[in-house]
Each structure stands twice: as C-alpha cells, then as structure tokens.
Amino acid sequence: MLNGDRAIRKRVVVTGFGAVTPLGRTADEFWQGLVAGKSGIGPMTLCDPTDFPCRIAGEVKEFDPKDYVSGKEAKRLARFSQLGIAASGMAIENAALDLSKEASERIGVLLGNGSGSFPDFDAQMRVLMEKGGMRITPFFMPMALPNMAAAQISRTFGLRGYNNTVCTACAAASQAIGDATEIIRRGAADVMLAGGAEAGISQLGLAGFSVMRALSTMNEEPTRASRPFDASRDGFVPAEGAGILILESLEHAVGRGANILAEVVGYGASADAYHPVAPEEGGQGAATAIRWAMEDAGIAPEEVDYINAHGTSTQLNDAAETAAIKLALGDAAYKAPISSTKSMIGHSLGAAGGLEAIVCVRTINDGVIHPTVNYETPDPTCDLDYVPNVARHQNVDVVLSNSFGFGGQNVCLVFRAFAA
C-alpha cells in the first residue's frame, strides 16, 4: 500500500515538538527521565480509586493550566484540552515558528484522542443524578467532546487550516500524525500540529477498564507495575499526557530556515477485523501495518535501527506485537532493538503515539535508545531485544513506531534521519 509516488510527493519533516507527561512538563524533562530509566507512575490522585483493584497511574504532576491560558479560559477547558494547548505552545516555540509571519489557513491541527473528557462525563453525571439535568455546567458539551482539544488548539493559536480528530483508541495519535503527513503530502497544508492529548483518569474510566481486568494491580510497587514483555506483566497502568509534533513540507521548512529534526517517511494503517478489544493472536493485522509503513518509506527490514513498541504490559498485546514484528521483519526482527516508553509513564491511550513519536525523533538526534524498565523475567512468547533496564547508545537512522488500538486498529510510522 504505497501512498503515492515517492519521487513526486512532498517530503514531510519534523521541526519541533512539545510534551506534557508523567515524567515532566516539558519534552526535555520527559526525555531525560526516559534515558535515566525513571518511572513517572505513582499513587492515583486525580480520582478516588479506593474501590478499584488498580490504584496507580501515570499522572501529570503540578500542572497549572493558567501557565498557558487565562484563568477564565482554563475553567472552560477540559484537562485534555489544557494539556494539548500546553504541548502545542511548546512545540510552536521549539520549532521557532512565528505564526505572525505565516498564512493561518495553511496551518492545520490533527489530534488523536480516545475518550474525550471522562472526568467531565463522570462529574456532570453526578450533578444530573443528584441535582437534576438543568444544573450541569453549560460548558459540559464543548468541554467533553473528543474533538475539542484540536478545536481549542486552533482557536488558541489562530490556526485556520485543516482541522480534525482521530478517535482510533490507542492508535489515535499515531494515526493523526500519519494522516497529517498525508495532508501535507497532497498540498492541503504547509504546516500541521499533529499528535495526541488524553486525560481520562476518572472513576468512570477506571471502572470500565477494571471490569475488563485490563489494568495492573501492583499497587504496592507502582514504579514496577508497568513491565512490558516481562513474563510477570499483569496489565497496563492508566496514564495521561499530550505530545505534539510540528510537521512541515520540506519546502516550507527550508524556506523559513527551520531546524529539521527528522523526516516522516512511512505510514501504514490496517485493521485486524477480529475482536472488539483483543489483538489478533498471530499479529497478522499489525504486521500488515508495519509492512505497509516500510513499503511507504521504501526501506527493507534490515534498515530498521530501532522500534518504539506499543508495549502496553498486557499479556495479549505484548505477545501479539512480538509476533507481528517477526512477521513483518523476518530474521531482521532479532537484530532491531525495541523498547516500550509505557514501561515508565504508563499508557496514555489516545495520546501515547504522540509522546512516542517525540521519543523516536529524540532517539534519532541523540543516538540513545531508552530502556524497557522492569524487564526481569523473560517470556518465551516475547523473545526479541527489548533493551532491558539500561539505555543503549548507538547511531539510529531509521525508526518504526507502533500503535495498536481497541477494535483491532493498527498504525505504524517510520521516521528517518533527515538528509537533504
């Protein structure tokens, strides 16, 4: 599935990024924590988890939305929109993008989000039940809908170009980046803010995942609870955050003298057509997305220097992803280092791929592969190189980033070191 002729389509480059994460409120703090093998997971504070088997989370600490918007605006924005605006502002600054010199209708926003604002659904339903429907806040709908982070980002920064939201669960942010790449490739925008934002930690969300038995119950050791690919893994750790890339056509980036950090060269998306929540056991659907992304990038399996795994720390996902990598890369799968960012920050659902895309770009630029922490007991079904516990220094030119969502929706992105 090759998305157009590589010889004539526009090249898409990364010129900036911004992040708000459980490991820090900037992309630099996030990256430094990852390389050090530090965990951002701790006791859950954003809601009362007392009645649930999982009581830990990857939360963004000491976040004050008034650092990014006015106090009046902050009260009218859901937390996921606040996080998205914060990350977007940092990305614009990181890219040295002077919006006053740009045509606003040529700059778009494409975000991934999995659930809208579960905390507001939860809180306003309590108001409805206790006080009646006419007592809920009039800002409920424009706060809670999944598209509102993208809408509020465009409004905050005056961006009048293409605007959309992808809601493919845990694949959403990566799909948003892939779709934004296609928007630029076809000439519909010069610049796209792309990534994801999620802030769903609430009793409603916690209950939904708990009854599915999807979450870790290692409450006494929160920093050790997320353990992708380890034989003792017992579920994912819920998290929140936002990660935004600035994508530009190469011509636009060169024309304004931008610092080019990497190039997006491949994008593949597929469906398992198998089960509402469980991945296809043999990984065929995910392997298809990986193969399509490599085909789109024009690379062979042997050229892959690093894979940022979806790596959720669930029994089914980690085994299926390992199988998919083997199917797609063949023998080269055993030579490619793999690590899971979620081992240190938990699973931020629709935002995960945006944060992991930033990791891919930093890996290329810094020549450092962050570890998969808490990897202690090998699993025979997960027998690849997961860069256990300690960062690895090596040159990295080509990176795959995997994201797989409920519903069997699979996405793979390929990033490459930029060469003129």
Rosetta blueprint (number, residue, H / E / L):
1 M L
2 L L
3 N L
4 G L
5 D L
6 R L
7 A L
8 I L
9 R L
10 K L
11 R L
12 V E
13 V E
14 V E
15 T E
16 G E
17 F E
18 G E
19 A E
20 V E
21 T E
22 P L
23 L L
24 G E
25 R L
26 T L
27 A H
28 D H
29 E H
30 F H
31 W H
32 Q H
33 G H
34 L H
35 V H
36 A L
37 G L
38 K L
39 S L
40 G L
41 I E
42 G E
43 P E
44 M L
45 T L
46 L L
47 C L
48 D L
49 P L
50 T L
51 D L
52 F L
53 P L
54 C L
55 R L
56 I E
57 A E
58 G E
59 E L
60 V L
61 K L
62 E L
63 F L
64 D L
65 P H
66 K H
67 D H
68 Y L
69 V L
70 S L
71 G H
72 K H
73 E H
74 A H
75 K H
76 R L
77 L L
78 A L
79 R H
80 F H
81 S H
82 Q H
83 L H
84 G H
85 I H
86 A H
87 A H
88 S H
89 G H
90 M H
91 A H
92 I H
93 E H
94 N H
95 A L
96 A L
97 L L
98 D L
99 L H
100 S H
101 K H
102 E L
103 A L
104 S H
105 E H
106 R H
107 I E
108 G E
109 V E
110 L E
111 L E
112 G E
113 N L
114 G L
115 S L
116 G L
117 S L
118 F H
119 P H
120 D H
121 F H
122 D H
123 A H
124 Q H
125 M H
126 R H
127 V H
128 L H
129 M H
130 E H
131 K H
132 G L
133 G H
134 M H
135 R H
136 I L
137 T L
138 P L
139 F L
140 F H
141 M H
142 P H
143 M H
144 A H
145 L L
146 P L
147 N L
148 M H
149 A H
150 A H
151 A H
152 Q H
153 I H
154 S H
155 R H
156 T H
157 F H
158 G L
159 L L
160 R L
161 G L
162 Y L
163 N E
164 N E
165 T E
166 V E
167 C L
168 T L
169 A H
170 C H
171 A H
172 A H
173 A H
174 S H
175 Q H
176 A H
177 I H
178 G H
179 D H
180 A H
181 T H
182 E H
183 I H
184 I H
185 R H
186 R L
187 G L
188 A L
189 A L
190 D L
191 V E
192 M E
193 L E
194 A E
195 G E
196 G E
197 A E
198 E E
199 A L
200 G L
201 I L
202 S L
203 Q H
204 L H
205 G H
206 L H
207 A H
208 G H
209 F H
210 S H
211 V H
212 M L
213 R L
214 A L
215 L E
216 S L
217 T L
218 M L
219 N L
220 E L
221 E L
222 P H
223 T H
224 R H
225 A L
226 S L
227 R L
228 P L
229 F L
230 D L
231 A L
232 S L
233 R L
234 D L
235 G L
236 F E
237 V L
238 P E
239 A E
240 E L
241 G E
242 A E
243 G E
244 I E
245 L E
246 I E
247 L E
248 E E
249 S E
250 L H
251 E H
252 H H
253 A H
254 V H
255 G H
256 R L
257 G L
258 A L
259 N L
260 I L
261 L L
262 A E
263 E E
264 V E
265 V E
266 G E
267 Y E
268 G E
269 A E
270 S E
271 A E
272 D L
273 A L
274 Y L
275 H L
276 P L
277 V L
278 A L
279 P L
280 E L
281 E L
282 G L
283 G L
284 Q H
285 G H
286 A H
287 A H
288 T H
289 A H
290 I H
291 R H
292 W H
293 A H
294 M H
295 E H
296 D H
297 A H
298 G L
299 I L
300 A L
301 P H
302 E H
303 E H
304 V L
305 D L
306 Y E
307 I E
308 N E
309 A L
310 H L
311 G L
312 T L
313 S L
314 T L
315 Q H
316 L H
317 N H
318 D H
319 A H
320 A H
321 E H
322 T H
323 A H
324 A H
325 I H
326 K H
327 L H
328 A H
329 L H
330 G H
331 D H
332 A H
333 A H
334 Y H
335 K L
336 A L
337 P L
338 I E
339 S E
340 S L
341 T L
342 K H
343 S H
344 M H
345 I H
346 G L
347 H E
348 S L
349 L H
350 G H
351 A H
352 A H
353 G H
354 G H
355 L H
356 E H
357 A H
358 I H
359 V H
360 C H
361 V H
362 R H
363 T H
364 I H
365 N H
366 D H
367 G L
368 V E
369 I E
370 H L
371 P L
372 T E
373 V L
374 N L
375 Y L
376 E L
377 T L
378 P L
379 D E
380 P L
381 T L
382 C E
383 D L
384 L L
385 D L
386 Y L
387 V L
388 P E
389 N L
390 V L
391 A L
392 R E
393 H E
394 Q L
395 N L
396 V L
397 D L
398 V E
399 V E
400 L E
401 S E
402 N E
403 S E
404 F E
405 G E
406 F L
407 G L
408 G L
409 Q E
410 N E
411 V E
412 C E
413 L E
414 V E
415 F E
416 R E
417 A L
418 F L
419 A L
420 A L
